Amino acid sequence: MAGDKLIVLDALDKARTQLYHFTAIVIAGMGFFTDAYDLFCISLVSKLLGRIYYTKEGAPKPGTLPPNVADAVNGVALCGTLAGQLFFGWLGDKLGRKKVYGITLVLMVVCSVASGLSFGHSANSVMATLCFFRFWLGFGIGGDYPLSATIMSEYANKKTRGAFIAAVFAMQGFGILGGGIVALIVSSAFKNKYDPPAYRVDAAASLPSQSDYVWRIILMFGALPAALTYYWRMKMPETARYTALVAKNAKQAAADMSKVLQVNIEAEEEKIDRLAVEPSNSFGLFSKEFAKRHGLHLLGTTTTWFLLDIAFYSQNLFQKDIFSKIGWIPSSETMSALDEVFKIARAQTLIALFSTVPGYWFTVAFIDYMGRFAIQLMGFFFMTVFMFALAIPYNHWIQKSNRIGFVIIYALTFFFANFGPNSTTFIVPAEIFPARLRSTCHGISAASGKAGAIVGAFGFLYAAQSQDPAKVDAGYPTGIGVKNSLLVLGGINFLGMLFTLLVPESKGKSLEELTGENEDESGDISEQTAGARTVPV
């Protein structure tokens, strides 16, 4: 239905790659840098928090966060993120992407700083304050998911849309890497200044009072990159697809994109008025028509993101515990508090540098050639294979001579998570749903993912505990052990592979081809539904 395609949308689809594309990637991507930094930096400092606030005088080992406190500190930001994804996803379709985009950024900046300023008269009051601000930090982060993905998909041309959205999401890898680097720098600076001994040498001296500044600086640093991009976020025009297809303002859409693309674009008010009354452009989220057209697609995007995040977040948030179990990070009593932060950060930085970050950018490079479906299926497959490869001969891997092999295979699971479903589950929901519901459906899909992250974060914390009561961390019940936890995660990844069959291929198609918008009801039905095939042909 090329004749009925709005000129402004056709111009966006056919635009050559130019400066405004890269500007949008940087503006949206710095939000994702902050998102990842803020969500994952807590794993770098949680051991330090346990030492500062829960060490008992004369104890043979330094203190750790009690189970309920560890649950809250690790999981509260994820709960906030889930709520934010649903709320801001819905709000982005009601008020517009741009209006809501600034709100999320301000919330992230304020709550990042406030998290580092958490004070109280007791350990529990400090943790309660920290959890309060991390919930609202997560709420702001949640809004960034549907808005960044939707804005980038609606700005991009159809030829390289996948790479552009993937590039925004790839900044998450740099956020994880950045968190590790900041923690390395801060802990090294304090360690060189105060040179504390190991806990078992001198328990009191192993934790200098200045250590309390370390976790606060690390948490607050997340505000900086977000604050630097606020001005440019506010300068971005609303996306033409929202302005034309949702707000029904043809003149504004044409004027905005004429400036962006530096060409003259005609305002087609009559065509927008005609398309607005078509039934295909008016059905709601809870209608039979939506269920018929997009019900299986939404089921596919929600289930795959849910299953992926169970594995991805449990691995990320608790990699320090896995590395401790295999001896890559020494036992806590053999280190000072600052040395422990340094070694946890070093492990996270190495994993991020050699597996997490490359995985994201492999997706950027290949997604518009291989397609979303193939990359997601491949990623889940290799995550399943490598997880079982770790779990089945687990007793072999924990031998000192085999630890490097364990770390390599563990790193490969991260590589194929990111060169796989961790990227594609973010990209596809921003492409396959109608403009008036796009941000909402992406928010629902992302919230489903965060529900999986909460299951992974809380579940793995308990499940990975030893089956031997003598080896369980203080305050925890016995679990199923790391080996069985890895087996469970392998099974979850296999389910993700099966549910991927519900996800349509969107490579090389315009957003309107995929959704059936911008077309008369009298058009060729086969053309309208061509983008809805589940398996690519």
Sequence and secondary structure as in RCSB ss.txt:
>XXXX:A:sequence
MAGDKLIVLDALDKARTQLYHFTAIVIAGMGFFTDAYDLFCISLVSKLLGRIYYTKEGAPKPGTLPPNVADAVNG
VALCGTLAGQLFFGWLGDKLGRKKVYGITLVLMVVCSVASGLSFGHSANSVMATLCFFRFWLGFGIGGDYPLSAT
IMSEYANKKTRGAFIAAVFAMQGFGILGGGIVALIVSSAFKNKYDPPAYRVDAAASLPSQSDYVWRIILMFGALP
AALTYYWRMKMPETARYTALVAKNAKQAAADMSKVLQVNIEAEEEKIDRLAVEPSNSFGLFSKEFAKRHGLHLLG
TTTTWFLLDIAFYSQNLFQKDIFSKIGWIPSSETMSALDEVFKIARAQTLIALFSTVPGYWFTVAFIDYMGRFAI
QLMGFFFMTVFMFALAIPYNHWIQKSNRIGFVIIYALTFFFANFGPNSTTFIVPAEIFPARLRSTCHGISAASGK
AGAIVGAFGFLYAAQSQDPAKVDAGYPTGIGVKNSLLVLGGINFLGMLFTLLVPESKGKSLEELTGENEDESGDI
SEQTAGARTVPV
>XXXX:A:secstr
 GGGS HHHHHHHH    HHHHHHHHHHHHHHHHHHHHHHTHHHHHHHHHHHHH  TT SS     HHHHHHHHH
HHHHHHHHHHHHHHHHHHHH HHHHHHHHHHHHHHHHHHHHT   SSHHHHHHHHHHHHHHHHHHHHHHHHHHHH
HHHHHS TTTHHHHHHHHHHHHHHHHHHHHHHHHHHHHHHHHHH    TTT TTTTS TTHHHHHHHHHHTTHHH
HHHTHHHHHHS   HHIIIIIS  HHHHHHHHHHHHTS     HHHHHHHHTSGGGT  TTSHHHHHHHHHHHHH
HHHHHHHHHHHHHHHHHTHHHHHHHTTSS  GGGS HHHHHHHHHHHHHHHIIIIIHHHHHHHHHHHHHH HHHH
HHHHHHHHHHHHHHHHTTHHHHTSGGGHHHHHHHHHHHHHHHHTTHHHHHHHGGGTSS HHHHHHHHHHHHHHHH
HHHHHHHHHHHHHTS SSGGGS TT     HHHHHHHHHHHHHHHHHHHGGGS   TT  HHHHH  SS TTS H
HHHTGGG SS  
